[in-house]
Every structure is written in C-alpha cells, then in structure tokens.
Amino acid sequence: MPIIVNIDVMLAKRKMQSKVLADKIGVTVANLSILKTGKAKAVRFSTLEAICKALDCQPGDLLEYVQNLEPRK
C-alpha cells in the first residue's frame, strides 16, 4: 500500500512511548502496533484525531503517500 504511517517518527520527536500514547488515545498497545506497522486496513477519524491531539501534530505528520510503493505482505 502506498500509504506510510509515521507514528513512530512522531513518538520519537515527542519522546513518548507507545504505551503512553495508547493509554492517552484509548486503544490497546496491540492495536496501536497494527497502526504503526501499516498493517491496519483503515483508521477511524476519531482515532486519528486523538493521535494528533496527543502528539500535537497534523494528520500529514502521521501519514505519507508514496507512489509506486510495493505492497507489504
């Protein structure tokens, strides 16, 4: 899929651990991991909003479109 998820980048910039973010946005660490690795098929706008609020960023800081990217298996 040509969408790259950069949650790890923002976590590092904010010096925040995944568990802390998961607690703040009300998802499990496992579900956050699925989002971070790009294995999620979809993301709810309410979840995206919560992540942006917790990390003080914009959706474009978290998601990136890369044309002609090979699909993940």
Jmol script that loads the backbone (N, CA, C; Angstrom):
load data "model"
ATOM      1  N   MET A   1       0.843  -1.179   0.000  1.00  0.00           N
ATOM      2  CA  MET A   1       0.000   0.000   0.000  1.00  0.00           C
ATOM      3  C   MET A   1       0.885   1.238   0.000  1.00  0.00           C
ATOM      4  N   PRO A   2       0.534   2.222  -0.775  1.00  0.00           N
ATOM      5  CA  PRO A   2       1.399   3.402  -0.886  1.00  0.00           C
ATOM      6  C   PRO A   2       1.251   4.417   0.255  1.00  0.00           C
ATOM      7  N   ILE A   3       0.571   4.048   1.334  1.00  0.00           N
ATOM      8  CA  ILE A   3       0.453   4.938   2.493  1.00  0.00           C
ATOM      9  C   ILE A   3       1.452   4.489   3.552  1.00  0.00           C
ATOM     10  N   ILE A   4       2.327   5.402   3.960  1.00  0.00           N
ATOM     11  CA  ILE A   4       3.324   5.146   5.002  1.00  0.00           C
ATOM     12  C   ILE A   4       2.822   5.784   6.291  1.00  0.00           C
ATOM     13  N   VAL A   5       2.878   5.041   7.381  1.00  0.00           N
ATOM     14  CA  VAL A   5       2.445   5.532   8.690  1.00  0.00           C
ATOM     15  C   VAL A   5       3.691   5.906   9.488  1.00  0.00           C
ATOM     16  N   ASN A   6       3.756   7.163   9.899  1.00  0.00           N
ATOM     17  CA  ASN A   6       4.926   7.696  10.601  1.00  0.00           C
ATOM     18  C   ASN A   6       4.671   7.976  12.078  1.00  0.00           C
ATOM     19  N   ILE A   7       3.851   7.154  12.702  1.00  0.00           N
ATOM     20  CA  ILE A   7       3.576   7.365  14.128  1.00  0.00           C
ATOM     21  C   ILE A   7       4.858   7.215  14.942  1.00  0.00           C
ATOM     22  N   ASP A   8       5.702   6.248  14.597  1.00  0.00           N
ATOM     23  CA  ASP A   8       6.967   6.064  15.325  1.00  0.00           C
ATOM     24  C   ASP A   8       7.835   7.318  15.279  1.00  0.00           C
ATOM     25  N   VAL A   9       7.843   7.984  14.136  1.00  0.00           N
ATOM     26  CA  VAL A   9       8.638   9.213  13.990  1.00  0.00           C
ATOM     27  C   VAL A   9       8.141  10.276  14.965  1.00  0.00           C
ATOM     28  N   MET A  10       6.813  10.448  15.019  1.00  0.00           N
ATOM     29  CA  MET A  10       6.253  11.456  15.917  1.00  0.00           C
ATOM     30  C   MET A  10       6.424  11.065  17.381  1.00  0.00           C
ATOM     31  N   LEU A  11       6.326   9.781  17.680  1.00  0.00           N
ATOM     32  CA  LEU A  11       6.575   9.332  19.055  1.00  0.00           C
ATOM     33  C   LEU A  11       8.003   9.673  19.471  1.00  0.00           C
ATOM     34  N   ALA A  12       8.946   9.451  18.584  1.00  0.00           N
ATOM     35  CA  ALA A  12      10.343   9.758  18.891  1.00  0.00           C
ATOM     36  C   ALA A  12      10.542  11.264  19.062  1.00  0.00           C
ATOM     37  N   LYS A  13       9.930  12.053  18.193  1.00  0.00           N
ATOM     38  CA  LYS A  13      10.050  13.515  18.295  1.00  0.00           C
ATOM     39  C   LYS A  13       9.466  14.035  19.603  1.00  0.00           C
ATOM     40  N   ARG A  14       8.397  13.400  20.054  1.00  0.00           N
ATOM     41  CA  ARG A  14       7.728  13.838  21.292  1.00  0.00           C
ATOM     42  C   ARG A  14       8.271  13.111  22.526  1.00  0.00           C
ATOM     43  N   LYS A  15       9.233  12.197  22.293  1.00  0.00           N
ATOM     44  CA  LYS A  15       9.825  11.418  23.386  1.00  0.00           C
ATOM     45  C   LYS A  15       8.736  10.734  24.216  1.00  0.00           C
ATOM     46  N   MET A  16       7.847  10.060  23.495  1.00  0.00           N
ATOM     47  CA  MET A  16       6.724   9.378  24.123  1.00  0.00           C
ATOM     48  C   MET A  16       6.782   7.892  23.769  1.00  0.00           C
ATOM     49  N   GLN A  17       6.465   7.052  24.720  1.00  0.00           N
ATOM     50  CA  GLN A  17       6.419   5.614  24.471  1.00  0.00           C
ATOM     51  C   GLN A  17       5.051   5.219  23.913  1.00  0.00           C
ATOM     52  N   SER A  18       5.037   4.126  23.168  1.00  0.00           N
ATOM     53  CA  SER A  18       3.792   3.635  22.573  1.00  0.00           C
ATOM     54  C   SER A  18       2.722   3.394  23.622  1.00  0.00           C
ATOM     55  N   LYS A  19       3.094   2.826  24.760  1.00  0.00           N
ATOM     56  CA  LYS A  19       2.120   2.534  25.812  1.00  0.00           C
ATOM     57  C   LYS A  19       1.456   3.811  26.313  1.00  0.00           C
ATOM     58  N   VAL A  20       2.230   4.860  26.451  1.00  0.00           N
ATOM     59  CA  VAL A  20       1.679   6.140  26.912  1.00  0.00           C
ATOM     60  C   VAL A  20       0.674   6.675  25.894  1.00  0.00           C
ATOM     61  N   LEU A  21       1.050   6.628  24.604  1.00  0.00           N
ATOM     62  CA  LEU A  21       0.131   7.090  23.565  1.00  0.00           C
ATOM     63  C   LEU A  21      -1.129   6.227  23.543  1.00  0.00           C
ATOM     64  N   ALA A  22      -0.971   4.920  23.617  1.00  0.00           N
ATOM     65  CA  ALA A  22      -2.129   4.019  23.611  1.00  0.00           C
ATOM     66  C   ALA A  22      -3.079   4.352  24.755  1.00  0.00           C
ATOM     67  N   ASP A  23      -2.531   4.596  25.939  1.00  0.00           N
ATOM     68  CA  ASP A  23      -3.366   4.957  27.097  1.00  0.00           C
ATOM     69  C   ASP A  23      -4.085   6.280  26.854  1.00  0.00           C
ATOM     70  N   LYS A  24      -3.370   7.263  26.288  1.00  0.00           N
ATOM     71  CA  LYS A  24      -3.959   8.587  26.057  1.00  0.00           C
ATOM     72  C   LYS A  24      -5.096   8.546  25.050  1.00  0.00           C
ATOM     73  N   ILE A  25      -4.980   7.688  24.035  1.00  0.00           N
ATOM     74  CA  ILE A  25      -5.994   7.686  22.984  1.00  0.00           C
ATOM     75  C   ILE A  25      -7.036   6.588  23.168  1.00  0.00           C
ATOM     76  N   GLY A  26      -6.852   5.738  24.168  1.00  0.00           N
ATOM     77  CA  GLY A  26      -7.851   4.730  24.494  1.00  0.00           C
ATOM     78  C   GLY A  26      -7.874   3.524  23.578  1.00  0.00           C
ATOM     79  N   VAL A  27      -6.692   3.104  23.110  1.00  0.00           N
ATOM     80  CA  VAL A  27      -6.599   1.862  22.326  1.00  0.00           C
ATOM     81  C   VAL A  27      -5.586   0.951  23.003  1.00  0.00           C
ATOM     82  N   THR A  28      -5.617  -0.303  22.623  1.00  0.00           N
ATOM     83  CA  THR A  28      -4.635  -1.227  23.190  1.00  0.00           C
ATOM     84  C   THR A  28      -3.285  -1.017  22.508  1.00  0.00           C
ATOM     85  N   VAL A  29      -2.238  -1.432  23.185  1.00  0.00           N
ATOM     86  CA  VAL A  29      -0.898  -1.354  22.601  1.00  0.00           C
ATOM     87  C   VAL A  29      -0.842  -2.197  21.327  1.00  0.00           C
ATOM     88  N   ALA A  30      -1.544  -3.335  21.329  1.00  0.00           N
ATOM     89  CA  ALA A  30      -1.575  -4.202  20.148  1.00  0.00           C
ATOM     90  C   ALA A  30      -2.219  -3.493  18.956  1.00  0.00           C
ATOM     91  N   ASN A  31      -3.333  -2.808  19.190  1.00  0.00           N
ATOM     92  CA  ASN A  31      -3.986  -2.080  18.098  1.00  0.00           C
ATOM     93  C   ASN A  31      -3.132  -0.911  17.622  1.00  0.00           C
ATOM     94  N   LEU A  32      -2.461  -0.232  18.531  1.00  0.00           N
ATOM     95  CA  LEU A  32      -1.560   0.845  18.128  1.00  0.00           C
ATOM     96  C   LEU A  32      -0.417   0.288  17.290  1.00  0.00           C
ATOM     97  N   SER A  33       0.079  -0.868  17.658  1.00  0.00           N
ATOM     98  CA  SER A  33       1.140  -1.520  16.896  1.00  0.00           C
ATOM     99  C   SER A  33       0.689  -1.830  15.472  1.00  0.00           C
ATOM    100  N   ILE A  34      -0.545  -2.277  15.316  1.00  0.00           N
ATOM    101  CA  ILE A  34      -1.087  -2.549  13.984  1.00  0.00           C
ATOM    102  C   ILE A  34      -1.124  -1.269  13.152  1.00  0.00           C
ATOM    103  N   LEU A  35      -1.495  -0.176  13.781  1.00  0.00           N
ATOM    104  CA  LEU A  35      -1.482   1.113  13.077  1.00  0.00           C
ATOM    105  C   LEU A  35      -0.059   1.528  12.710  1.00  0.00           C
ATOM    106  N   LYS A  36       0.846   1.414  13.668  1.00  0.00           N
ATOM    107  CA  LYS A  36       2.231   1.858  13.460  1.00  0.00           C
ATOM    108  C   LYS A  36       2.932   1.091  12.347  1.00  0.00           C
ATOM    109  N   THR A  37       2.638  -0.186  12.230  1.00  0.00           N
ATOM    110  CA  THR A  37       3.314  -1.011  11.226  1.00  0.00           C
ATOM    111  C   THR A  37       2.663  -0.914   9.853  1.00  0.00           C
ATOM    112  N   GLY A  38       1.563  -0.178   9.762  1.00  0.00           N
ATOM    113  CA  GLY A  38       0.887  -0.026   8.477  1.00  0.00           C
ATOM    114  C   GLY A  38       0.056  -1.223   8.084  1.00  0.00           C
ATOM    115  N   LYS A  39      -0.215  -2.112   9.023  1.00  0.00           N
ATOM    116  CA  LYS A  39      -0.994  -3.315   8.724  1.00  0.00           C
ATOM    117  C   LYS A  39      -2.497  -3.084   8.856  1.00  0.00           C
ATOM    118  N   ALA A  40      -2.892  -1.938   9.370  1.00  0.00           N
ATOM    119  CA  ALA A  40      -4.314  -1.627   9.511  1.00  0.00           C
ATOM    120  C   ALA A  40      -4.904  -1.351   8.135  1.00  0.00           C
ATOM    121  N   LYS A  41      -6.113  -1.821   7.920  1.00  0.00           N
ATOM    122  CA  LYS A  41      -6.807  -1.576   6.653  1.00  0.00           C
ATOM    123  C   LYS A  41      -7.475  -0.205   6.640  1.00  0.00           C
ATOM    124  N   ALA A  42      -7.732   0.329   7.831  1.00  0.00           N
ATOM    125  CA  ALA A  42      -8.425   1.607   7.952  1.00  0.00           C
ATOM    126  C   ALA A  42      -8.103   2.212   9.314  1.00  0.00           C
ATOM    127  N   VAL A  43      -8.371   3.496   9.437  1.00  0.00           N
ATOM    128  CA  VAL A  43      -8.249   4.164  10.730  1.00  0.00           C
ATOM    129  C   VAL A  43      -9.448   5.105  10.868  1.00  0.00           C
ATOM    130  N   ARG A  44     -10.058   5.076  12.019  1.00  0.00           N
ATOM    131  CA  ARG A  44     -11.199   5.965  12.272  1.00  0.00           C
ATOM    132  C   ARG A  44     -10.689   7.398  12.418  1.00  0.00           C
ATOM    133  N   PHE A  45     -11.489   8.333  11.938  1.00  0.00           N
ATOM    134  CA  PHE A  45     -11.126   9.733  12.092  1.00  0.00           C
ATOM    135  C   PHE A  45     -11.022  10.111  13.566  1.00  0.00           C
ATOM    136  N   SER A  46     -11.856   9.514  14.405  1.00  0.00           N
ATOM    137  CA  SER A  46     -11.790   9.825  15.835  1.00  0.00           C
ATOM    138  C   SER A  46     -10.458   9.354  16.428  1.00  0.00           C
ATOM    139  N   THR A  47      -9.937   8.227  15.953  1.00  0.00           N
ATOM    140  CA  THR A  47      -8.631   7.738  16.413  1.00  0.00           C
ATOM    141  C   THR A  47      -7.526   8.631  15.886  1.00  0.00           C
ATOM    142  N   LEU A  48      -7.614   8.999  14.617  1.00  0.00           N
ATOM    143  CA  LEU A  48      -6.621   9.901  14.029  1.00  0.00           C
ATOM    144  C   LEU A  48      -6.609  11.238  14.765  1.00  0.00           C
ATOM    145  N   GLU A  49      -7.778  11.745  15.074  1.00  0.00           N
ATOM    146  CA  GLU A  49      -7.892  12.994  15.830  1.00  0.00           C
ATOM    147  C   GLU A  49      -7.242  12.862  17.203  1.00  0.00           C
ATOM    148  N   ALA A  50      -7.497  11.755  17.890  1.00  0.00           N
ATOM    149  CA  ALA A  50      -6.932  11.539  19.222  1.00  0.00           C
ATOM    150  C   ALA A  50      -5.405  11.454  19.165  1.00  0.00           C
ATOM    151  N   ILE A  51      -4.887  10.779  18.145  1.00  0.00           N
ATOM    152  CA  ILE A  51      -3.424  10.674  17.995  1.00  0.00           C
ATOM    153  C   ILE A  51      -2.835  12.052  17.745  1.00  0.00           C
ATOM    154  N   CYS A  52      -3.458  12.820  16.847  1.00  0.00           N
ATOM    155  CA  CYS A  52      -2.961  14.168  16.549  1.00  0.00           C
ATOM    156  C   CYS A  52      -2.988  15.059  17.792  1.00  0.00           C
ATOM    157  N   LYS A  53      -4.048  14.936  18.569  1.00  0.00           N
ATOM    158  CA  LYS A  53      -4.165  15.736  19.795  1.00  0.00           C
ATOM    159  C   LYS A  53      -3.088  15.334  20.795  1.00  0.00           C
ATOM    160  N   ALA A  54      -2.901  14.033  20.988  1.00  0.00           N
ATOM    161  CA  ALA A  54      -1.924  13.540  21.966  1.00  0.00           C
ATOM    162  C   ALA A  54      -0.489  13.871  21.563  1.00  0.00           C
ATOM    163  N   LEU A  55      -0.213  13.856  20.259  1.00  0.00           N
ATOM    164  CA  LEU A  55       1.155  14.117  19.780  1.00  0.00           C
ATOM    165  C   LEU A  55       1.355  15.558  19.312  1.00  0.00           C
ATOM    166  N   ASP A  56       0.290  16.362  19.404  1.00  0.00           N
ATOM    167  CA  ASP A  56       0.330  17.764  18.978  1.00  0.00           C
ATOM    168  C   ASP A  56       0.898  17.863  17.558  1.00  0.00           C
ATOM    169  N   CYS A  57       0.187  17.207  16.625  1.00  0.00           N
ATOM    170  CA  CYS A  57       0.651  17.199  15.242  1.00  0.00           C
ATOM    171  C   CYS A  57      -0.547  17.217  14.297  1.00  0.00           C
ATOM    172  N   GLN A  58      -0.260  17.222  13.015  1.00  0.00           N
ATOM    173  CA  GLN A  58      -1.272  17.204  11.974  1.00  0.00           C
ATOM    174  C   GLN A  58      -1.334  15.807  11.348  1.00  0.00           C
ATOM    175  N   PRO A  59      -2.468  15.435  10.739  1.00  0.00           N
ATOM    176  CA  PRO A  59      -2.548  14.125  10.085  1.00  0.00           C
ATOM    177  C   PRO A  59      -1.430  13.901   9.070  1.00  0.00           C
ATOM    178  N   GLY A  60      -1.018  14.940   8.385  1.00  0.00           N
ATOM    179  CA  GLY A  60       0.064  14.830   7.415  1.00  0.00           C
ATOM    180  C   GLY A  60       1.408  14.499   8.042  1.00  0.00           C
ATOM    181  N   ASP A  61       1.542  14.742   9.340  1.00  0.00           N
ATOM    182  CA  ASP A  61       2.768  14.349  10.043  1.00  0.00           C
ATOM    183  C   ASP A  61       2.793  12.844  10.279  1.00  0.00           C
ATOM    184  N   LEU A  62       1.624  12.224  10.264  1.00  0.00           N
ATOM    185  CA  LEU A  62       1.498  10.803  10.580  1.00  0.00           C
ATOM    186  C   LEU A  62       1.371   9.914   9.349  1.00  0.00           C
ATOM    187  N   LEU A  63       0.782  10.461   8.292  1.00  0.00           N
ATOM    188  CA  LEU A  63       0.504   9.675   7.097  1.00  0.00           C
ATOM    189  C   LEU A  63       1.201  10.296   5.892  1.00  0.00           C
ATOM    190  N   GLU A  64       1.771   9.446   5.062  1.00  0.00           N
ATOM    191  CA  GLU A  64       2.502   9.904   3.884  1.00  0.00           C
ATOM    192  C   GLU A  64       2.135   9.014   2.700  1.00  0.00           C
ATOM    193  N   TYR A  65       1.908   9.630   1.558  1.00  0.00           N
ATOM    194  CA  TYR A  65       1.603   8.883   0.339  1.00  0.00           C
ATOM    195  C   TYR A  65       2.874   8.769  -0.483  1.00  0.00           C
ATOM    196  N   VAL A  66       3.226   7.537  -0.857  1.00  0.00           N
ATOM    197  CA  VAL A  66       4.397   7.289  -1.693  1.00  0.00           C
ATOM    198  C   VAL A  66       3.931   6.501  -2.915  1.00  0.00           C
ATOM    199  N   GLN A  67       4.034   7.119  -4.066  1.00  0.00           N
ATOM    200  CA  GLN A  67       3.574   6.490  -5.298  1.00  0.00           C
ATOM    201  C   GLN A  67       4.453   5.292  -5.667  1.00  0.00           C
ATOM    202  N   ASN A  68       3.825   4.266  -6.200  1.00  0.00           N
ATOM    203  CA  ASN A  68       4.512   3.062  -6.689  1.00  0.00           C
ATOM    204  C   ASN A  68       5.253   2.290  -5.602  1.00  0.00           C
ATOM    205  N   LEU A  69       4.781   2.345  -4.394  1.00  0.00           N
ATOM    206  CA  LEU A  69       5.386   1.577  -3.317  1.00  0.00           C
ATOM    207  C   LEU A  69       4.888   0.139  -3.401  1.00  0.00           C
ATOM    208  N   GLU A  70       5.791  -0.807  -3.228  1.00  0.00           N
ATOM    209  CA  GLU A  70       5.418  -2.223  -3.272  1.00  0.00           C
ATOM    210  C   GLU A  70       4.540  -2.554  -2.067  1.00  0.00           C
ATOM    211  N   PRO A  71       3.505  -3.367  -2.260  1.00  0.00           N
ATOM    212  CA  PRO A  71       2.630  -3.742  -1.142  1.00  0.00           C
ATOM    213  C   PRO A  71       3.366  -4.588  -0.110  1.00  0.00           C
ATOM    214  N   ARG A  72       2.959  -4.397   1.167  1.00  0.00           N
ATOM    215  CA  ARG A  72       3.508  -5.208   2.258  1.00  0.00           C
ATOM    216  C   ARG A  72       2.835  -6.556   2.280  1.00  0.00           C
ATOM    217  N   LYS A  73       3.545  -7.568   2.721  1.00  0.00           N
ATOM    218  CA  LYS A  73       2.973  -8.908   2.798  1.00  0.00           C
ATOM    219  C   LYS A  73       2.698  -9.296   4.221  1.00  0.00           C
TER     220      LYS A  73
END
end "model"
wireframe off; spacefill off
backbone 0.3
color backbone group
